[in-house]
Each structure stands twice: as structure tokens, then as C-alpha cells.
Amino acid sequence: MDNIIATKELQVERKHFFIEYRENERGQFLRITEEAHGRRNTIIIPSTGLDDFLDSLEEVLGAVDTGKPEPEAEPAHAVSAA
């Protein structure tokens, strides 16, 4: 059985999000559940991957904030002026 360490509930438009930090016999993890229109979707991120997950999230959101694509998202073909 899981033990809830911390929890937060958030509503965005018609969606409800439940963010829980839990632990069980296998370790600690973040569980994010989205509930919309009577359906639930859940993702679970082990505590060992949270730093990488947050780094990736910040990278993606940083690209949105600046309006610039990340370097690896730029087209592979480049036109040089001769």
C-alpha cells in the first residue's frame, strides 16, 4: 500500500489534476493524475528520475517562453550564403 507524503489538487478549466508524492515498498515516486469528463489518466515518475523530468520540462517550457525552438528541433538542412 502507498503512503502519501505530500499532495496538491489543481483545477485548470474543466480538468482536475492531483499531484501526489508517495512511497511504497519499492521507493518514492511522483504520481500525477488528470481527471476530465469522468476519465482518469495517470503518470508515475520514480524519485530517481525527478531531476531529469524537471530539467526536460523546464527545457520545453523555456522554448515556449522564448518562442525559439530548441537547437535539436531546428531543421537539419541549412542554407549558407555564398
C-alpha positions in Angstrom: 0.0 0.0 0.0 1.2 3.5 -0.8 1.8 6.2 1.8 1.1 9.7 0.7 3.9 12.1 1.7 2.5 15.3 0.1 -0.5 16.1 -2.1 -1.8 19.1 -4.1 -5.0 19.4 -6.2 -5.3 21.8 -9.1 -8.2 22.7 -11.4 -7.4 24.1 -14.9 -10.5 24.8 -17.0 -12.5 21.5 -16.9 -9.6 19.3 -15.8 -8.7 18.4 -12.3 -5.1 17.4 -11.5 -4.0 15.5 -8.4 -0.2 15.7 -7.8 1.0 13.3 -5.1 4.4 12.4 -3.8 4.1 8.8 -2.4 6.2 5.9 -1.3 5.7 2.2 -1.2 8.0 -0.8 -0.6 9.7 -0.1 -3.9 10.6 3.5 -3.1 9.3 7.0 -3.6 7.6 8.5 -6.7 5.5 11.3 -8.0 2.1 10.4 -9.2 0.2 12.9 -11.4 -3.5 12.1 -12.2 -5.6 14.1 -14.6 -9.4 13.7 -14.4 -11.6 15.1 -17.1 -15.0 14.1 -18.4 -15.2 11.2 -15.9 -11.9 9.6 -17.1 -8.6 9.4 -15.4 -5.1 9.3 -16.8 -2.1 8.8 -14.5 1.7 9.1 -14.9 4.2 7.9 -12.3 7.8 9.2 -12.2 10.2 7.4 -9.8 12.0 9.7 -7.4 15.3 8.7 -9.2 14.1 10.4 -12.4 12.5 13.6 -11.0 15.6 15.8 -11.6 15.7 14.7 -15.3 12.0 15.1 -15.6 12.1 18.6 -14.2 15.0 19.5 -16.4 13.2 18.3 -19.5 10.0 20.2 -18.5 12.0 23.4 -18.0 13.6 23.0 -21.4 10.3 22.6 -23.1 8.7 25.4 -21.3 11.8 27.6 -21.9 11.4 27.1 -25.6 7.7 28.2 -25.4 8.6 31.3 -23.3 11.2 32.5 -25.8 9.3 31.4 -28.9 12.5 29.8 -30.2 12.8 26.1 -31.0 15.4 24.1 -29.1 18.6 23.5 -31.1 17.8 19.9 -31.7 14.4 20.8 -33.0 15.8 23.1 -35.8 15.8 21.8 -39.4 18.7 19.7 -40.3 19.3 21.5 -43.6 20.9 24.8 -43.5 21.3 27.3 -46.4 24.5 29.2 -46.5 25.0 32.5 -48.2 27.7 32.3 -50.8 
